[in-house]
Amino acid sequence: MKVDKVINNNVVSAMDPEGAEVVIMGRGVGYHMKKGMEIPEEKVEKIFRLDNPGTVTKFRNLLAQMPLEHLQISAEIIDYAKNVLNRKLNHSIYLTLTDHINFSIERYQNNMMFTNPLIREVKNFYKEEYLVGEYAIALIERKLGIHFPADEAASIALHIVNAEYNIKMRDTIDITNLIQEVMGIIREYFQIELDETSLSYERLITHLRFLAERIYCRELLNGENLEFSRMIAGMYPEEYKCSLKIRDYIREKYEHYVTDEEVSYLAVHIKRVHV
């Protein structure tokens, strides 16, 4: 590949064989380079491919003013997340997480660390992503000697979740709050404490995550199997009523409609969690 633009000594942009712009990272890869020059393969550490031209431009602008180590750390965290989660992450994660990590390091250096009000929910609902966050802060401490609190692991985990959902961060935070509120409705309706270590609880959280994602992506199950809904309402009347209450709450607070089929499946998961 040939240089299209030198961003700094360690980062250049180039055009791949398909004509798409890519960002290339490597120590010294941009040193003494000019537009049109061939990029030495031995200097290429990482090639970033982002889907949106606007995102590529923002990524280039971000990298122009940040240390190479911050980019390397972010790339290592994302690679680790992809490997351990085995899920597709939106390419914008390279921009959003890199920007977040760089800014967090700057805030740490200026004694401006913030708490994360969603840390308990993140640890509870996104356990695998939170473990990635713990890996991330351990990596940052090892590489830069910076000791972040657990709040930062939760913040990084939310960026990973956001890339999984492929929606806006504000929506990811709303989804997290929605799950917490739904669990509160279930606890209050049945006047019970839920066993957060049980397999049924894990299955309910997983179901709520996918339900919330379908709600925000407007891809709800929309089967017209009225017989199935009547069967579930008959078999699990209280769980079905609780599910209807959740449906009404989501419609009133978040202005999202939950279909009858979604209500029925939710009732089944509620039944499992409190037997």
MARTORPA-455847 format. One record per atom (N, C-alpha, C): residue in one letter; x, y, z. Coordinates in steps of 0.02 Angstrom, whole numbers, plus 50000, padded with zeros to 5 digits. Example, Ala and Ser with C-alpha at 12.3 -4.5 7.8 and 13.67 -1.06 7.14 Angstrom:
2
A506604971650390A506154977550390A506604983550390S506424988850354S506844994750357S506455000250394
***
This chain:
275
M500414994050000M500005000050000M500435006350000K500145011649974K500515017949969K500215023150015V500645027750039V500425033050084V499945037650049D499395039150082D498935044250058D499045050750097K499135049950163K499255055750205K499645053650267V500155057450285V500535056250346V500175059750403I499975056050454I499625058950511I500125061150564N500605056750578N501185058450620N501715053150607N502245053150646N502795048450634N502585041150639N502035039950676N501845033050690N501185030850657V500865035450622V500215033850593V500155037150524V499925033250475V499795036050408V499125033250384S498835036750335S498245033950302S498455031750233A498095026750207A498255024050141A497625021550109M497665019650046M497095016750011M497235009350001D496755005050020D496854997950010D496714996049937P496844989849916P496744987849846P496024988949821E495534989049867E494834990249846E494654997649843G495145001849858G495025009049855G494745012149918A494715008349972A494465010950036A495045013650078E494905019050113E495425022050155E495525017850218V496155016750235V496325013150297V496825017450335V496865016150400V497355019550443V497855014350466I498495015950458I499025011150473I499445013750532M499535009450580M499935011150640M500585007150639G501125010350659G501765006950665G502295011950687R502715010050732R503215014750756R503675016850699G503685023350686G504105026150633G503835025150563V503205022750555V502945021250488V502855027650446G502765033350480G502665039550443G503285043950438Y503825041650468Y504435045750471Y504745046450401H504835052650380H505125054250314H504715051550256M504085049950268M503665047350214M503275053050181K503105052150118K502715057050081K502165053450042K501665057250023K501095054549985K501345050849923G501095044749913G501275040649855G501835035849867M502195036549924M502745031949938M502485025249964E502825019949947E502635013149968E502775012350042I502295009250078I502365008350150I502735001750163P503305001950198P503684995750212P503264991050255E503184984950234E502764980150270E503024978850341E503684979150349E503964977550414E503804982850467K503584988650445K503404993950493K502664994150511V502274989950478V501554989950490V501394985450550E501124988550603E500924984750662E500184983050661K499784987750636K499054986750637K498744990750581I498244987750548I497854991250497I497144992050522F496904998250525F496224999650548F495775000950488R495234997050485R494744997950431R494085000150463L493875006150448L493255008850475L492755009750418D492115008250432D491615007950380D491425014750352N491395019650395N491125026150377N491675031250363P491675034550304P492195039550289P492235045050342G491665047050369G491665052150422G492015049650485T491925043350501T492255040350559T493005039950548V493215038350486V493925038150469V494245044950480T493905050150458T494165056950466T494245058750540K493735057150581K493775058550653K494335054550685F494425048250662F494945043950689F495635046950673R495725049150611R496365052250592R496515058350634N496005062550644N496095068650683N496275067050756L495965061850782L496105059750851L496825057350857L497045053150810L497715050150815L498265055350804A498105060750771A498615065850757A498865069150821Q498465068650875Q498645072350935Q498695067950998M498815061550989M498865057251047M499475052651041P499745050551099P500345046251098P500195039451067L500695036651034L500615030051002L500415024751053E500685025251114E500545020151165E499795019551180H499445025251179H498725025051194H498355021251139L498545022351077L498245018851021L498405011351024Q499025009751040Q499225002751045Q498834999051099I498735002451156I498354999451211I497634998251190S497335003251159S496635002551137S496564996851088A497014996451039A496984991050989A497064984251022E497494983751072E497594977351107E496974975351146I496644980251177I496024978851214I495474976351167I495414979751109I494894977751061I495024970751033D495654969351017D495824962650993D495664957351045Y495814958951108Y495664954351163Y494914953251169A494524958751165A493794958251170A493514953851115K493754954851054K493514950850998K493654943451008N494234941851035N494434934951044N494034931451099V493964934951157V493644931551213V492884931651209L492604936951179L491884937351173L491624933651113N492044933051061N491854929750999N491214932650970R491184939450971R490604942950944R490844948450898K490424950150850K490594955450804K490534962150838L491044966350832L491034973150859L491034978150802N490614983250807N490604988350756N491294991650752H491524993050690H492194995850681H492285002550714S491735006050729S491785012550761S492095012050831I492135005950859I492445004950924I493165007550925Y493505007250867Y494195009650865Y494225017150878L493715020850856L493675027950870L493435029250940T492875026250959T492565027951023T492975025751083L493235019551081L493615017151139L494295020551143T494615021551086T495265024951086T495195031951114D494685035451093D494555042251118D494415042051193H494015037151215H493865036651286H494485035251328I494895030551306I495495028751344I495975034651347N496075037951291N496525043751289N496275049151337F495625050451336F495345055651380F495375053551453S495265047151467S495305044651536S496005045451564I496505044051523I497195044851544I497345052251558E497105056651515E497205063851526E496865066151591R496255063651603R495895065451665R496265062851726Y496535056851722Y496915053951777Y497525058351793Q497865060451741Q498465064651750Q498295071451779N497665073651770N497455080051797N497015079251860N497045073151890N496665071751952N495925073251944M495635070951889M494935072251875M494565065751861M494655060751903M494315054351893M493585054751915F493135051551877F492425051551892F492195044551911T491665044251951T491355037851967T490875035951910N490725029451906N490245027051856N489615024751893P489065028451886P488465026651924P488155020051903L488375017251847L488085010951823L488535004951837I489035005751880I489525000351889I489184993951913R488714994451959R488394988251984R488004984851928E487644988751888E487254985851834E487704982751781V488254986051765V488724983351715V489014976751739K489224976451802K489514970251829K488994964551829N488364966451838N487834961551844N487564959251776F487464963951730F487144962451666F487634960851610Y488244963451615Y488734962551561Y489384959551590K489314953651618K489874950751655K490494949551612E490384946951551E490964945651508E491304952051486E490894957051469E491184963451447E491544966851506Y491274966051566Y491604968951624Y492284965751636L492334959251624L492984955851630L493484958651580V493234960451520V493664963751471V493894970551498G493434974051531G493614980451563G494144979551616E494094974251655E494604972951706E495284971351673Y495254967551618Y495874966251581Y496174972851557A495744977251533A495974983651505A496324987951557I496034988551617I496364992851666I497004989651693A497024983051694A497644979551714A498184980751661L497984980651598L498464981851543L498724989051546I498284993851558I498495000851563I498975001851622E498834998451677E499284999051734E499974996051718R499964990351683R500604987051665R501004991251615K500654994351568K501004998051515K501195005051536L500745008351574L500845015451589L500925017051663G500835012051706G500895013351778G500315017251807I499745017351771I499155020951793I498665015951824H498455017351886H497995012751920H497295015751919F496875013151874F496185015351869F495745011651919P495225014951945P494745011351988P494285006951946A493885002851981A493434998251946A492915001951904D492775008251921D492295012151881D492515012551808E493175012951797E493435013451729E493345006951691A493405001251727A493264994851695A492544994451670A492094997251710A491384997351690A491275001951630S491615007551628S491545012251572S491795009051507I492365005651511I492635002251452I492154996751431A491874993051480A491394987751464A490794990551426L490554996351445L489984999451410L490155001051338H490765003151325H490975004451256H490964997951215I491174992451247I491154985951213I490434983951198V490004984651248V489294983051239V488994987251184N489164993651183N488914998251132N489104996051062A489724993451055A489954991050990A489594984450971E489394980551021E489004974451008E488304976250984Y487984980951018Y487314983051000Y487304986950934N487844990450920N487894994650860N487365000150862I487325003450920I486865009050928I487235014650964K486885020250977K487195025851011K487325024151085M487845027351113M488005026051184M487415027851228R487055033251212R486475035151252R485965029551254D485875026051198D485405020451196D485655014551237T486315013451235T486605008051275T486495009351350I486565015551371I486445017251441I485705016351458D485265018351411D484545017351421D484375009951427I484685005851385I484574998651388I484774995851456T485354998151481T485594995851547T485104997751601N484855003951599N484365006151648N483705002351640L483515000951578L482894997351565L482924990351597I483484986851587I483554980151616I483494980451692Q483834985351722Q483814986151795Q483094987451818E482734991651782E482044993351801E481574987351793V481674983451740V481264977451730V481374972551786M482004971651806M482144967051862M481814969551926G481794976151934G481454979051992G480704977751991I480404978151932I479684976651926I479544969451945I479964964851922I479874957751938I479934956552013R480444959552044R480534958752116R479934961452155E479694967252135E479134970352170E478484966452159Y478374964152098Y477754960752082Y477684954352123F478224950552128F478184944052163F478444944552235Q478684950552254Q478944951552322Q479474946252339I479964945752295I480494940852303I481184944052291E481694940752317E482384942352299E482614937052249L482924939252196L483144934652144L483844932152157D483964925852143D484624922852152D485064924652092E485494929652101E485904932152046E486444927252024T486524921752060T487024916752041T486714910852003S486054910951996S485714905151965S485744905551889L485684899751858L485684899251785L485064902651756S484494902051790S483884905151767S483944912751766Y484274915451816Y484394922751818Y484824924851759E485354921151746E485784922651689E485394922451624R484964917451617R484564916851556R484084922751549L483794924951604L483334930651602L483704937051581I484294938151609I484694944051591I484864943751517T485074937951493T485234937151422T484624938651379H484054936051399H483434937351361H483274944851361L483344948151418L483194955251422L483684959451380R484314957251378R484794960751335R484584960451262F484394954451240F484194953751169F483524957151156L483074956951205L482444960451198L482554967951191A482964970651235A483104977851232A483444979751166E483894975551143E484224976851079E483704976751022R483244971951024R482734971650972R482274977750975I482134980051035I481714986051043I482044992051011Y482684993051027Y483034999151003Y483214998650929C483294992550905C483434991750833C482784990750793R482214990750829R481554989950798R481524983450757E481744978050789E481734971450757E481384966350802L480834968450833L480474964150880L480164958050845L480114952650884L479754946750859L479034948850847N478764947050791N478094949650774N477644944050747G477734938050774G477294932650753G476584933850775E476104931550738E475404932550754E475094926150781N475484922650822N475244916350851N474844917850914L474214919450906L473794921250963L473684915251009E473694909250980E473594903251020E474174902351069F474774903951047F475364903451092F475294908351150S475084914551135S475004919551188S474464917351238R473904914651212R473364912351257R473604906451299M474014902051270M474264896251307M474714898551364I475174903251351I475624905651402I475244909351457A474744913351436A474334917051485A473954912151530G473754906451502G473394901451541G473844897451586M474434895751561M474914891651600M475244895751656Y475414901951641Y475784906151689Y475414912851697P474834912851727P474434919051730P474774924851765E475094923651822E475414929151858E476034931751821E476414927051793E477004929051756E476814933151693Y476254931151663Y476024934651604Y475784941751623K475434942351679K475224948951703K475824953351718C476334950451748C476944954151762C477264956451697S477274952051648S477554953751582S477164959351549L476504959351557L476094964751530L476254971451565K476374971051630K476554977051668K477214979851643I477684975351627I478334977551600I478234980751531R477804977551490R477654980351424R477384987451430D476914988551476D476614995151485D477125000251509Y477574997951554Y478095002451580Y478565004751525I478774999951483I479245001651428I478905006451380R478265005351366R477905009651319R477835016751348E477695017151413E477585023651445E478235027551454K478755024251477K479375027951492K479825028751432Y479895023451391Y480375023651336Y480045024551267E479385024451268E479005025451205E479185020251152H479275014051176H479405008451131H478855003251141Y478615000451087Y478074995551090Y478364988451092V478094984351137V478304977351144V477734972951119T477874968551073T477354964451041T477104958951088D476534956051069D476234950651109D476694944651114E477034943151060E477494937451060E478064938551109E478334944751110E478864946351158E478614945851229V478004948051241V477694947651307V477664940351330S477474935951285S477394928851302S478064925651320Y478574926951279Y479234924051292Y479524926751357L479404933151370L479644936051433L479314932751492A478664931151487A478314927751541A478614920951556V478834917351504V479144910851514V479794911551554H480194916551537H480824917651573H480704919951645I480184923851655I480024925951723I479814919951765K479434915351735K479234909251771K479844905351794R480334904751751R480934900851768R481324903951826V481314910551830V481754913851877V481484913951949H480844912751958H480584913252026H480254906952051V480344901252015V480054894952039V480434892452100
***
